[in-house]
């Protein structure tokens, strides 16, 4: 991951907007979100063109479990939103 963040990919931005949180139990939650990815990269200092990534969005679902007082993600799944 550190290599990706030291590259132009560091300018690819992902935002997450929570839509719903459902508690299955006091210590288990399902979080439904929308994830959006955008490309903020610019051409390199040497003028090299950068092929932009297409903007994309997906439905993101996390399953969280509370252990020792901390919430931990136990499962994460993204489904692309097409169209």
C-alpha positions in Angstrom: 0.0 0.0 0.0 2.8 2.4 0.8 4.1 2.0 -2.8 0.7 2.9 -4.2 0.4 6.0 -1.9 3.9 7.1 -3.0 2.8 7.0 -6.7 0.3 9.1 -8.7 -2.4 6.7 -7.4 -2.3 8.7 -4.2 -4.5 11.3 -6.0 -7.2 8.7 -6.7 -9.8 9.6 -4.1 -12.5 7.3 -2.6 -15.4 8.7 -0.6 -17.9 6.7 1.4 -21.4 7.9 2.3 -23.2 5.8 4.9 -26.9 5.2 4.0 -28.0 2.8 6.7 -26.8 1.0 9.8 -28.7 -2.0 11.1 -27.9 -3.7 14.4 -28.4 -7.5 14.1 -27.3 -7.7 17.8 -25.8 -5.2 20.2 -22.4 -6.3 19.1 -23.0 -6.9 15.3 -23.9 -4.2 12.8 -24.4 -4.2 9.0 -23.5 -0.8 7.4 -24.7 0.0 3.9 -22.9 2.8 2.0 -22.3 4.3 -1.4 -18.6 4.4 -2.4 -17.5 6.9 -5.1 -14.0 6.8 -6.7 -12.7 9.8 -8.6 -9.3 10.5 -10.3 -7.5 13.7 -9.3 -4.2 12.8 -11.0 -2.5 15.4 -13.2 0.1 14.9 -16.0 3.5 14.3 -14.6 6.2 16.9 -14.3 7.8 15.5 -17.5 4.6 16.2 -19.4 3.7 12.5 -19.6 0.0 12.0 -20.1 -1.9 10.2 -17.4 -4.8 8.0 -18.6 -7.6 9.0 -16.2 -9.6 6.3 -14.4 -13.3 6.4 -15.1 -15.4 7.7 -12.3 -17.1 4.9 -10.6 -19.6 4.1 -7.8 -20.6 1.1 -5.9 -22.7 -0.2 -3.1 -20.5 -1.0 -0.2 -21.6 -3.3 2.7 -19.6 -3.9 5.9 -20.3 -6.3 8.7 -18.9 -5.0 11.9 -18.4 -6.9 15.2 -17.7 -5.2 18.5 -14.8 -6.9 20.3 -13.2 -5.7 23.5 -15.1 -2.3 23.2 -13.9 -1.7 19.6 -15.8 -2.1 16.3 -14.0 -4.2 13.8 -14.9 -4.8 10.1 -15.2 -8.6 9.7 -16.5 -8.5 6.1 -16.5 -5.9 3.3 -18.2 -6.3 -0.1 -18.6 -3.8 -3.0 -21.1 -4.2 -5.9 -20.6 -1.8 -8.8 -23.4 0.6 -9.7 -23.8 0.4 -13.5 -25.3 3.0 -15.7 
